[in-house]
Amino acid sequence: MGLGERIRRSLRYYYLRIVRIKAPAESIALGVAVGVFCSAIPVGQMPVAVTLAFLLRCSKVAAALGTWVTNPLNFPIVFPIFFFVGKTVLPVDVPAVSWEQMMALSTVDMFRVGWDWFLVTALGGFCITLPGAIVVYHVVLRLVRAYHTMRAARMAERRRRKLHHG
């Protein structure tokens, strides 16, 4: 199986996971958008997304799934972009730090350098994920509504057939 096929299957898997959540379409869409927004946080994305979903009374499962926009496979690409955007928005003297460099720092240095890096990276991420979350909300809302409509039509057709044949 090639890379394109794996990506397609993975996207289909997450699509089905999202549209099959037992919740109103608006709740699911808002949950995914919350998760996408929280994916900008370098650490602790899922607990923050689920807590925010709880406060906003939307789907916690959808919020958790939305955080997977950033995942361990794309961290080396996404977080340097977030850091660059953050430094552009907030021009502070924070050196770019790789995950390997971060892990090699002493605890004191990690909190000093790491906290600044964390804030700049999260700010840059929020600048990217906020508009992304708005777009995702509308796309997911349409997808879930379409899926629910299609599913309701299939179920009605099955009931109709069962009444005529049974």
N, C-alpha and C positions, 0 to 999 in steps of 0.2 A: 504494500500500500504506500503510495507516494505522499509527499508532504501536503499537496493540495487536497487529496482525498481525506487525509487525517484532519485537516483544518475544517473541511466541509462537514465531516461527521461530528466533529467537536461542536461546531456552531449549531448543527441540527440538534444535538444532545441538549445543549443549553437552551435552545429555543423551546424544545418540548418540555424541559424542566420548568421553564418559566410559564408558558401558556397553560400548563396543566395544574398550576397551583389553584387550590380551591379558595378563591377570594374574588371580590369584584375587580374588574379590569383596572379601575382607577387606583385601587390599593396596590395591585401588582406593579403597575407602571410607576407609581410613586416610590415603591420599595426598591425597584431596580435603579431608579434615578438616584435615590439616597445612597445605594451601594456604589454606584459609579462615582458620585461625588466624594464619598469617603475613600475611594480607592487612591486618592491623592495623598493620603496619610502614609508615610513610610512604614510605620509599625502600628499594629493594633486596628487595622481597617475593619475587620468583621465585627468585633465587639462594639466599636463606635457606631457602625452602620445599623446594627440590630438595636442598639439603645436609641438611636435617633428615630428608627422606624417605630419603635415602641412609643416614643413621645409624639410622633406624627400620626400614630394609629394607622399605619399601613403594613403591608406584608413584610414580616421579618425574614421569611425564607427568601423572598425576592431581593431584599436588601443584602442578605448574605451572598446570594448568587451574583448580584451586581458588583460586589467588590472584586470579583475574579477578572475584571477588565485588566487590572494589573495583577500579575501572578509571578511566581518565582522564575518562570521562563523569560518574561520580558522585563523584569526588574533592571537588569544591566542597561537596557535601552531607555526605559521610561523614566526612571528616577534621575539620570543625568539631564534629561530634557526638562523635567520639572525643576531641577536645581538651576539650570541655565535661565529658564523663564523667571524663577524666583529672584535670582540675582539681577535680572534686567528690571524687574518691577521694584525691587528693594535693593539698591546697590550698596551692599555692606561688604566688609572685608571678611568673607568666609571662604576658605579654600575648598575646592572640590575634593571630596573624600570618597574613595571607593569603599565597597562593603568590606573588602579584605583589610584595607587600612583602618577602617572603623573598628574592626574586631581586634586589631593589633594594638590599639591604644590602651593606655592604662585607664582605670575606671574614672579617675579625676579628669584626665584629658578627654575621655569619651564624652563625659557630661559637658565639658567646656566646648569642645569642637562639635560634638554630636548634637547638642541642643541647638546651636546656631545652624548647623547643616539641616537638622530636622525642620526648623522653622522656615528657612529659605526654601527648602524642597517642598514642604507642605503648601506654602504660599504659591509657589509656581504651579504645583499640581492643582490647587483650587482654581487658579486662573484658567487652566485648561479644562478641568472636569466640570466646572459650573456650567459653561455653555454646553458641554457634552451631555451633562445630566438633563438639561432642558430638552435637548434634541432626543435623547434616549427616552424620556418620559413620553413624548408624543409618538415616537415610533413603536414603543412597546404597547402603548395604549391601543393603537390601531391594530397591531398584530394580535393582541389578546382578544380584542372585540371581534375581529375577523374569525379567530379560532373558535371562540364561544358561539358565534352565529353559525359557523359551519357544523360544529358539534351538535348544536340544538337541531339543526335541519336534519342531520343524519339520524339522530334519536327519534325525531318525529316521523321520518320515513320508516324506520324500523317498527315503530308502534303501528303505523298505518298498514304495513305489510302483515304484521302479526294479527291485526284485527281481520284482515281480508282472507288470510290463509289459515287462521287458527280457529 
